[in-house]
Amino acid sequence: MASCLLLLIATAAAVVFLCAVASDQDDKTPDCSSADNYTADSQYKKNLDQLLAALPAAAGGNGWFYQGSAGAGADKVFGLIMCYADYNATACLDCLSRAPASITTVCPGSRNVRAMYDACVLRYSATPIPATADLSVLYHVVMTDHGVSVTTEGVRAAWGPLMSKLTDGVASSLLRLANSSTPYPSWQEMDGLAQCSRDLSASECSSCIKSYTNRLGELFPGNNTGGAIKGYSCYLRYQVGALEITLPPTTPAPPSPQPPSGKYLMLHACTFLS
């Protein structure tokens, strides 16, 4: 009986430890501005709360990406949220809900914030978010599947054709999303995913993904079965074996016809991804 009790205690401790590790991995250190902070009773804070409250539902109903704003003048707040395409809808919705709800606690008073999580990325700013690619690498992950046999030569040989397909595909996609594959020695394939924030132009997106592909040899030893590079603007992943894209969005609708000349209110909506 005592041995069973000790086993249960040990098992519970292991579960708690694993959960703690998962939590630590889920939350990357956000980039929080420290100058010109807003106060709790300011109009900027009210506008920010309004925007953050609206982002989850707006993105969830808009292809897992949303860019919008709240307020006007000097207190206007601009925001963007996106889910990553290799996370399922449940994980995406969880991230969409938790990230806006907790970010002001993590970055109290900050007017400009960039925060990345496993399943989504969140940004807000006191000025319009520039549609230029941030080429910085926030983190990279080396993946190893001990059930799959690879060689450094085989992995590096497959990188070239796969990354060429991904770079061309993501730039030409209105969704700024591409997945492809290339033959790997023997019967296997190497799959890959490239994704950009959909506010980026084709050239900015291509530049971001190319900057990541150029660092593959530096960041990955080559004898691993997969790897991922992630930043605020783009995401690149490869692996030997099937890679499931769990959030395939629908094709964006074509632009609506312009209303007749005269006084009118224009609502600008973007059908974006995660």
Protein Blocks (a to p, Z undefined) as FASTA:
>chain_A
ZZmmmmmmmmmmmmmmmmmmmmmmmpccddddfehpacfkbmklmmmmmmmmmmmmmmmm
noopacddedehjlbccddddddfkbcfklmmmmmmmmmmmmmmmmgoiabdcdddfkbc
cdddfbdcdfbdcfbdfbdcddddfkbccdfklmmmmmmmmmmmmmmmmmmpmnlpacdd
dddehjbccdddddddfkbcfklmmmmmmmmmmmmmmmpgolacbdcdddfkbccddded
jdddfbbccddddddddddeddddddddddddZZ
